[in-house]
Amino acid sequence: MRRAAPGVAVVLSALVVAGCGNTAGAATTDGPEAAAIAAAPSAAPAPQRATNGLAGLIVVPAGSLAGDPADPSERSGPFSRESYLDTLSAAPAKDRALLLNAHFTEGYRTYRTSADRKKHITVQIFRVGSRAQADILQRGFWAQEPHDRPFAVPGVPDALADGRIVVSTAVGRSEAIAETSFVVGTLVTEITITQTGELTAGLTPDTALAATITKQQKQSQTRKAG
């Protein structure tokens, strides 16, 4: 994605990850910020108390880990327009115009890593003034990066989705990126799964995990909006 930082961290609800790589399917459940991850993967998830605001809509992998709170790129929580532009945006001038035109009101960003610390998972939600403005913001954000390897998201046919390999800023390393974006009402949600490794590592974007989180994230938002 076009973001300057990979994400920000929070302990949220359960999502069972069945594997890694491009075939890493996952079964998810939603829950509020700071909800405990299930102690036993085979046990039924405990009922979660409702949480107001965007944090209660977030879906993240069970067993995933919070980032380093001392690292600004690995913290999570709500953001305003100005804090987003100051700390998260890679194109502040463009993003400022997009957010102003969309009548952006609030946002929430979550950052997690996989248990092996190899994959970085970001869920980011923007609330704007109307559904039409949400559609425009989604397309404006998406257009800031090339997307030429789309993939399908079962259950979310209108989602924008792309998986690609890019050269990392670190010498001799590459980054596998799977990202999606969708709109529910006045909410724009962006989901990104990244993994960095040696150029010879043969990394593959984890499109299966991205698709699963996207489907469950949309279900969470649709159910709670109804």
Backbone as numpy.savetxt, mean C-alpha at the origin, in Angstrom:
# Nx Ny Nz CAx CAy CAz Cx Cy Cz
6.65 3.11 -7.28 5.83 4.30 -7.28 6.69 5.55 -7.28
6.05 6.67 -7.41 6.78 7.92 -7.52 7.15 8.49 -6.18
6.90 7.73 -5.09 7.11 8.26 -3.76 8.58 8.36 -3.41
8.93 9.39 -2.62 10.31 9.58 -2.20 10.73 8.56 -1.16
9.78 8.11 -0.33 10.08 7.17 0.74 9.25 5.92 0.55
9.77 4.71 0.95 9.03 3.48 0.74 7.80 3.33 1.58
7.66 4.04 2.70 6.43 3.92 3.48 6.62 4.32 4.93
5.59 4.09 5.72 5.61 4.39 7.14 4.88 3.29 7.89
5.23 3.00 9.16 4.87 1.74 9.77 3.78 1.81 10.81
3.04 0.67 10.95 2.01 0.58 11.97 1.69 -0.89 12.19
1.27 -1.26 13.39 0.81 -2.62 13.65 -0.68 -2.63 13.46
-1.14 -3.41 12.46 -2.56 -3.42 12.17 -3.07 -4.85 12.16
-4.05 -5.13 11.27 -4.79 -6.38 11.37 -4.12 -7.53 10.66
-4.81 -8.67 10.63 -4.22 -9.91 10.16 -4.43 -10.13 8.68
-3.39 -10.73 8.07 -3.44 -11.17 6.68 -2.52 -12.36 6.62
-3.01 -13.52 6.25 -2.20 -14.72 6.25 -1.50 -14.83 4.92
-0.17 -14.81 4.92 0.60 -14.89 3.70 0.99 -16.34 3.48
0.60 -16.88 2.32 0.83 -18.29 2.07 2.20 -18.57 1.52
2.88 -17.58 0.98 4.19 -17.84 0.42 4.85 -16.57 0.01
5.97 -16.68 -0.75 6.73 -15.52 -1.18 6.83 -15.54 -2.69
7.34 -14.44 -3.25 7.52 -14.36 -4.68 6.24 -14.10 -5.40
6.25 -14.34 -6.71 5.11 -14.01 -7.55 3.90 -14.87 -7.26
4.10 -16.00 -6.56 2.98 -16.89 -6.27 2.54 -16.78 -4.82
2.92 -15.74 -4.16 2.60 -15.61 -2.73 1.18 -15.14 -2.53
0.23 -16.06 -2.58 -1.16 -15.71 -2.32 -1.35 -15.43 -0.85
-2.43 -14.75 -0.48 -2.65 -14.42 0.92 -4.12 -14.29 1.20
-4.53 -14.72 2.39 -5.90 -14.51 2.84 -5.87 -13.41 3.87
-6.70 -12.43 3.75 -6.59 -11.25 4.60 -7.82 -11.01 5.43
-7.60 -10.22 6.48 -8.71 -9.70 7.25 -8.35 -8.30 7.67
-9.33 -7.45 7.87 -9.05 -6.05 8.17 -9.16 -5.80 9.66
-8.65 -4.62 10.12 -8.71 -4.30 11.53 -8.08 -2.97 11.81
-8.22 -2.46 13.04 -7.75 -1.13 13.37 -6.26 -1.08 13.65
-5.76 0.15 13.71 -4.36 0.37 14.05 -4.07 -0.23 15.41
-2.88 -0.85 15.51 -2.39 -1.44 16.75 -3.12 -2.72 17.14
-3.95 -3.29 16.24 -4.57 -4.58 16.55 -3.50 -5.65 16.55
-3.59 -6.60 17.46 -2.55 -7.63 17.56 -2.67 -8.61 16.42
-1.51 -9.07 15.91 -1.50 -10.12 14.91 -1.81 -11.44 15.61
-2.59 -12.30 14.97 -3.02 -13.55 15.59 -1.82 -14.36 16.06
-1.91 -14.92 17.26 -0.79 -15.66 17.82 -0.58 -16.97 17.08
-1.65 -17.65 16.70 -1.55 -18.91 15.98 -2.13 -18.73 14.59
-1.31 -18.95 13.54 -1.81 -18.74 12.19 -3.03 -19.56 11.86
-3.19 -20.75 12.50 -4.32 -21.61 12.18 -5.58 -21.23 12.94
-5.46 -20.35 13.92 -6.62 -19.99 14.72 -7.48 -18.96 14.01
-8.78 -18.99 14.31 -9.67 -18.00 13.72 -9.34 -16.64 14.30
-9.34 -15.59 13.47 -9.01 -14.26 13.99 -10.04 -13.78 15.00
-9.56 -13.14 16.06 -10.46 -12.60 17.07 -11.19 -11.40 16.52
-12.43 -11.17 16.95 -13.16 -9.99 16.48 -12.40 -8.73 16.83
-12.41 -7.76 15.91 -11.70 -6.51 16.11 -12.69 -5.40 16.44
-12.30 -4.53 17.35 -13.14 -3.38 17.66 -13.04 -2.36 16.53
-14.14 -1.71 16.27 -14.16 -0.73 15.19 -13.29 0.46 15.54
-12.63 1.02 14.51 -11.81 2.19 14.68 -12.27 3.25 13.70
-12.45 4.46 14.18 -12.85 5.54 13.29 -11.66 5.99 12.46
-11.93 6.57 11.30 -10.87 7.11 10.49 -10.27 6.10 9.53
-9.27 6.57 8.79 -8.68 5.76 7.74 -7.88 4.58 8.28
-7.31 4.69 9.47 -6.50 3.60 10.02 -7.30 2.32 10.14
-8.59 2.43 10.44 -9.43 1.25 10.60 -9.75 0.53 9.32
-9.35 1.11 8.18 -9.61 0.48 6.89 -8.43 -0.34 6.38
-7.28 -0.21 7.02 -6.04 -0.77 6.49 -6.02 -2.29 6.61
-5.48 -2.95 5.58 -5.25 -4.39 5.56 -3.76 -4.62 5.32
-3.12 -5.39 6.19 -1.69 -5.69 6.05 -1.44 -7.16 6.33
-0.27 -7.70 5.96 0.00 -9.13 6.17 0.20 -9.51 7.62
-0.41 -10.61 8.02 -0.13 -11.19 9.33 1.31 -11.68 9.33
1.98 -11.52 10.45 3.37 -11.93 10.54 4.34 -10.90 10.02
3.83 -9.84 9.41 4.72 -8.78 8.94 5.20 -7.96 10.11
6.25 -7.19 9.88 6.92 -6.47 10.97 6.84 -4.97 10.78
6.76 -4.27 11.89 6.81 -2.81 11.84 8.21 -2.35 11.50
8.31 -1.17 10.92 9.61 -0.63 10.58 10.28 0.02 11.77
11.40 0.64 11.51 12.17 1.33 12.54 11.54 2.70 12.78
11.00 2.96 13.97 10.35 4.25 14.22 11.30 5.44 14.12
12.61 5.17 14.21 13.58 6.26 14.07 13.82 6.64 12.62
13.37 5.80 11.70 13.54 6.06 10.27 12.26 6.69 9.74
12.30 7.94 9.28 11.07 8.59 8.79 10.39 7.81 7.68
11.16 7.08 6.88 10.56 6.33 5.78 9.83 5.09 6.25
10.01 4.70 7.52 9.39 3.49 8.04 8.37 3.78 9.15
8.00 5.02 9.29 6.94 5.35 10.25 5.60 5.36 9.52
4.53 5.21 10.27 3.22 5.29 9.65 2.26 6.07 10.51
1.17 6.49 9.89 0.17 7.27 10.59 -0.50 8.24 9.64
-1.31 9.13 10.17 -2.02 10.09 9.31 -1.06 11.12 8.74
-1.43 11.67 7.59 -0.64 12.76 7.03 -1.57 13.84 6.48
-1.10 15.07 6.57 -1.79 16.22 5.97 -1.19 16.46 4.59
-1.75 17.41 3.88 -1.19 17.74 2.57 0.26 18.19 2.70
0.54 19.08 3.65 1.88 19.62 3.77 2.89 18.58 4.25
2.49 17.75 5.21 3.43 16.73 5.69 3.71 15.70 4.60
2.71 15.41 3.79 2.92 14.49 2.67 3.91 15.08 1.67
3.71 16.32 1.31 4.59 16.97 0.34 6.00 17.11 0.88
6.14 17.36 2.17 7.45 17.57 2.78 8.25 16.29 2.94
7.58 15.18 3.23 8.31 13.97 3.62 8.12 12.76 2.71
7.06 12.71 1.93 6.74 11.51 1.17 6.74 11.69 -0.34
6.46 12.87 -0.80 6.31 13.10 -2.24 7.66 13.22 -2.93
7.78 12.56 -4.09 8.97 12.70 -4.93 8.80 13.81 -5.96
7.59 14.32 -6.09 7.30 15.40 -7.04 6.37 16.40 -6.37
6.88 17.16 -5.39 6.01 18.02 -4.58 5.18 19.01 -5.38
5.75 19.63 -6.39 4.99 20.62 -7.16 3.80 19.97 -7.87
4.04 18.84 -8.52 2.96 18.14 -9.21 1.93 17.61 -8.22
2.41 17.03 -7.13 1.48 16.46 -6.16 0.67 17.54 -5.45
1.28 18.69 -5.21 0.53 19.78 -4.59 -0.66 20.18 -5.46
-0.41 20.32 -6.76 -1.49 20.69 -7.67 -2.58 19.62 -7.69
-2.17 18.36 -7.73 -3.15 17.27 -7.75 -3.99 17.25 -6.48
-3.35 17.40 -5.33 -4.07 17.34 -4.06 -4.99 18.55 -3.88
-4.53 19.71 -4.28 -5.38 20.90 -4.19 -6.60 20.77 -5.09
-6.39 20.33 -6.32 -7.50 20.19 -7.26 -8.50 19.12 -6.82
-8.02 18.11 -6.08 -8.89 17.04 -5.61 -9.59 17.39 -4.30
-9.28 18.54 -3.72 -9.81 18.91 -2.41 -9.47 17.85 -1.36
-8.19 17.46 -1.33 -7.68 16.48 -0.37 -7.96 16.95 1.06
-8.45 16.03 1.90 -8.76 16.38 3.29 -7.93 15.63 4.32
-7.59 14.37 4.06 -6.79 13.61 5.01 -6.19 12.39 4.32
-5.11 11.88 4.92 -4.49 10.68 4.37 -3.94 9.81 5.48
-3.68 8.55 5.13 -3.08 7.62 6.09 -2.15 6.69 5.32
-0.99 6.43 5.91 0.02 5.60 5.25 0.53 4.54 6.23
0.63 3.32 5.75 1.10 2.20 6.56 2.30 1.55 5.89
3.32 1.26 6.67 4.51 0.58 6.16 4.77 -0.68 6.99
5.02 -1.80 6.31 5.38 -3.05 6.97 6.46 -3.73 6.14
7.18 -4.68 6.77 8.08 -5.55 6.03 7.66 -7.00 6.26
8.04 -7.86 5.32 7.78 -9.28 5.50 8.64 -9.79 6.66
8.33 -10.98 7.15 9.04 -11.51 8.31 10.53 -11.64 8.06
10.92 -11.89 6.81 12.34 -12.02 6.49 12.99 -10.68 6.14
12.22 -9.60 6.27 12.69 -8.23 6.01 13.06 -7.99 4.55
12.62 -8.85 3.65 12.98 -8.69 2.25 11.97 -7.87 1.47
10.70 -7.98 1.83 9.65 -7.28 1.08 9.09 -6.13 1.91
8.86 -5.03 1.24 8.35 -3.82 1.88 6.93 -3.56 1.36
6.00 -3.40 2.28 4.58 -3.30 1.94 4.05 -1.94 2.38
3.51 -1.21 1.44 2.96 0.11 1.74 1.51 0.16 1.32
0.64 0.62 2.21 -0.76 0.91 1.89 -0.98 2.39 2.22
-1.50 3.11 1.26 -1.64 4.55 1.38 -3.03 4.97 0.93
-3.75 5.73 1.76 -5.12 6.14 1.44 -5.23 7.65 1.47
-5.88 8.20 0.45 -6.15 9.63 0.35 -7.66 9.85 0.32
-8.16 10.74 1.17 -9.57 11.12 1.12 -9.69 12.48 0.44
-10.58 12.56 -0.56 -10.73 13.81 -1.32 -12.20 14.24 -1.34
-12.50 15.27 -2.16 -13.80 15.91 -2.08 -14.95 15.18 -2.72
-14.69 14.39 -3.76 -15.78 13.72 -4.47 -15.24 12.51 -5.22
-16.15 11.67 -5.71 -15.73 10.50 -6.48 -15.04 10.94 -7.77
-15.56 11.94 -8.43 -14.93 12.42 -9.66 -13.52 12.92 -9.39
-13.33 13.63 -8.28 -12.00 14.13 -7.94 -11.07 12.98 -7.56
-11.61 11.93 -6.94 -10.80 10.76 -6.62 -10.29 10.09 -7.89
-11.15 9.96 -8.90 -10.73 9.37 -10.16 -9.61 10.17 -10.81
-9.73 11.49 -10.77 -8.71 12.36 -11.37 -7.39 12.24 -10.61
-7.46 12.23 -9.28 -6.25 12.10 -8.47 -5.56 10.77 -8.73
-6.34 9.70 -8.79 -5.77 8.38 -9.05 -5.01 8.37 -10.37
-5.63 8.88 -11.42 -4.98 8.88 -12.73 -3.76 9.80 -12.75
-3.85 10.93 -12.04 -2.73 11.85 -11.99 -1.51 11.25 -11.31
-1.73 10.58 -10.18 -0.63 9.89 -9.51 -0.04 8.79 -10.39
-0.92 7.98 -10.98 -0.48 6.83 -11.75 0.35 7.25 -12.96
0.02 8.38 -13.55 0.71 8.84 -14.76 2.13 9.31 -14.49
2.53 9.44 -13.24 3.87 9.94 -12.93 4.97 8.91 -13.11
4.61 7.64 -13.30 5.59 6.58 -13.53 5.17 5.77 -14.76
6.14 5.20 -15.50 5.78 4.33 -16.62 5.18 3.03 -16.11
4.13 2.56 -16.78 3.48 1.31 -16.40 3.21 0.53 -17.69
4.06 -0.44 -17.98 3.90 -1.20 -19.22 3.80 -2.70 -19.00
3.62 -3.13 -17.73 3.45 -4.55 -17.43 2.25 -4.73 -16.51
1.05 -4.44 -17.01 -0.15 -4.54 -16.17 -0.46 -5.99 -15.81
-1.14 -6.17 -14.70 -1.62 -7.49 -14.31 -3.04 -7.36 -13.78
-3.78 -8.46 -13.83 -5.17 -8.45 -13.39 -5.26 -8.60 -11.88
-6.27 -7.96 -11.30 -6.56 -8.10 -9.87 -7.94 -8.75 -9.76
-8.02 -10.06 -9.52 -9.31 -10.72 -9.42 -10.19 -10.07 -8.36
-11.43 -9.79 -8.73 -12.35 -9.16 -7.81 -12.31 -7.65 -7.81
-11.29 -7.08 -8.45 -11.18 -5.61 -8.54 -10.83 -5.27 -9.99
-11.76 -5.48 -10.92 -11.44 -5.31 -12.34 -11.08 -3.88 -12.73
-11.49 -2.91 -11.92 -11.21 -1.52 -12.25 -9.91 -1.01 -11.65
-9.16 -1.87 -10.94 -7.90 -1.45 -10.33 -6.84 -1.23 -11.39
-6.01 -0.24 -11.19 -4.79 -0.07 -11.98 -3.72 -0.92 -11.32
-2.98 -1.71 -12.10 -1.99 -2.62 -11.52 -0.82 -2.79 -12.47
0.39 -2.85 -11.90 1.59 -2.97 -12.73 2.70 -3.63 -11.92
3.49 -4.46 -12.58 4.66 -5.06 -11.96 5.87 -4.85 -12.83
6.98 -4.41 -12.25 8.15 -4.11 -13.07 9.43 -4.27 -12.26
10.55 -4.32 -12.97 11.88 -4.35 -12.37 12.59 -3.07 -12.76
13.18 -2.39 -11.79 13.92 -1.16 -12.06 15.30 -1.27 -11.43
16.24 -0.51 -11.96 17.58 -0.45 -11.39 17.53 0.38 -10.11
18.06 -0.17 -9.04 18.05 0.53 -7.76 19.08 1.65 -7.75
18.92 2.57 -6.80 19.91 3.64 -6.65 21.24 3.10 -6.14
21.22 1.93 -5.52 22.46 1.29 -5.07 23.11 0.57 -6.25
24.42 0.71 -6.37 25.15 0.12 -7.49 25.02 -1.40 -7.46
24.72 -1.97 -8.63 24.66 -3.41 -8.76 23.41 -4.06 -8.20
22.37 -3.27 -7.94 21.15 -3.82 -7.36 19.94 -3.41 -8.17
18.90 -4.20 -8.07 17.64 -3.91 -8.76 16.49 -3.99 -7.77
15.34 -3.50 -8.20 14.16 -3.47 -7.33 12.96 -4.01 -8.09
12.28 -4.98 -7.50 11.04 -5.51 -8.06 9.87 -4.79 -7.41
8.99 -4.25 -8.23 7.88 -3.43 -7.73 6.56 -3.97 -8.26
5.63 -4.24 -7.37 4.25 -4.55 -7.75 3.37 -3.51 -7.09
2.56 -2.81 -7.88 1.75 -1.73 -7.32 0.36 -1.73 -7.91
-0.58 -1.28 -7.10 -1.97 -1.17 -7.54 -2.56 0.13 -7.03
-3.66 0.53 -7.66 -4.39 1.73 -7.24 -5.85 1.52 -7.56
-6.73 1.92 -6.63 -8.17 1.80 -6.90 -8.90 2.89 -6.14
-10.16 3.09 -6.49 -11.00 4.13 -5.89 -12.25 3.49 -5.31
-12.60 3.89 -4.09 -13.88 3.56 -3.48 -14.47 4.86 -2.95
-15.55 5.31 -3.53 -16.14 6.57 -3.09 -15.17 7.72 -3.24
-14.87 8.39 -2.15 -13.94 9.53 -2.18 -12.54 9.14 -1.72
-12.25 7.84 -1.67 -10.94 7.35 -1.23 -10.13 6.82 -2.40
-8.89 7.26 -2.48 -7.92 6.71 -3.43 -6.92 5.89 -2.63
-6.75 4.62 -2.99 -5.82 3.75 -2.27 -4.71 3.28 -3.19
-3.48 3.38 -2.71 -2.31 2.89 -3.43 -1.63 1.82 -2.59
-1.29 0.70 -3.23 -0.62 -0.41 -2.55 0.65 -0.73 -3.32
1.77 -0.86 -2.61 3.05 -1.13 -3.25 3.79 -2.23 -2.50
4.29 -3.23 -3.24 5.14 -4.28 -2.70 6.49 -4.15 -3.39
7.57 -3.95 -2.64 8.89 -3.82 -3.25 9.86 -4.80 -2.61
10.85 -5.20 -3.41 11.93 -6.06 -2.93 13.20 -5.68 -3.68
14.29 -5.48 -2.96 15.56 -5.09 -3.56 16.57 -6.21 -3.42
17.36 -6.43 -4.48 18.38 -7.48 -4.44 19.44 -7.25 -5.49
20.39 -8.17 -5.57 21.44 -8.08 -6.57 20.84 -8.17 -7.97
21.52 -7.54 -8.93 21.03 -7.58 -10.31 20.88 -9.00 -10.82
21.69 -9.91 -10.30 21.66 -11.30 -10.76 20.69 -12.16 -9.95
19.95 -11.56 -9.04 19.09 -12.34 -8.14 17.83 -12.86 -8.81
17.48 -12.33 -9.97 16.27 -12.78 -10.65 15.00 -12.45 -9.90
14.92 -11.25 -9.37 13.73 -10.84 -8.62 12.49 -10.80 -9.52
11.34 -11.08 -8.92 10.06 -11.03 -9.62 9.08 -10.21 -8.80
8.39 -9.26 -9.41 7.38 -8.50 -8.67 6.33 -9.43 -8.07
6.02 -9.26 -6.81 5.04 -10.13 -6.14 3.63 -9.63 -6.45
3.21 -9.88 -7.67 1.90 -9.41 -8.11 0.77 -10.15 -7.41
1.01 -11.41 -7.01 -0.04 -12.17 -6.32 -0.34 -11.56 -4.96
0.69 -11.21 -4.21 0.48 -10.59 -2.91 -0.17 -9.22 -3.07
0.29 -8.45 -4.04 -0.31 -7.13 -4.28 -1.78 -7.26 -4.63
-2.11 -8.24 -5.47 -3.51 -8.43 -5.87 -4.37 -8.86 -4.69
-3.84 -9.73 -3.84 -4.61 -10.19 -2.69 -4.89 -9.07 -1.71
-3.86 -8.29 -1.39 -4.06 -7.17 -0.47 -5.05 -6.17 -1.07
-4.93 -5.94 -2.38 -5.84 -5.00 -3.04 -7.28 -5.45 -2.93
-7.53 -6.72 -3.20 -8.90 -7.24 -3.12 -9.46 -7.10 -1.71
-8.67 -7.49 -0.72 -9.14 -7.42 0.66 -9.26 -5.98 1.15
-8.36 -5.12 0.69 -8.45 -3.71 1.06 -9.73 -3.08 0.51
-10.06 -3.40 -0.74 -11.29 -2.85 -1.31 -12.51 -3.41 -0.60
-12.49 -4.69 -0.26 -13.61 -5.27 0.48 -13.79 -4.57 1.82
-12.69 -4.28 2.50 -12.76 -3.58 3.78 -13.40 -2.21 3.62
-12.96 -1.47 2.62 -13.50 -0.12 2.42 -14.95 -0.15 1.99
-15.29 -1.07 1.11 -16.67 -1.16 0.62 -17.62 -1.55 1.73
-17.21 -2.52 2.55 -18.06 -2.98 3.65 -18.28 -1.88 4.68
-17.22 -1.16 5.02 -17.35 -0.16 6.07 -17.97 1.13 5.58
-18.00 1.30 4.25 -18.66 2.48 3.69 -20.15 2.25 3.54
-20.56 0.97 3.58 -21.95 0.65 3.35 -22.82 0.79 4.58
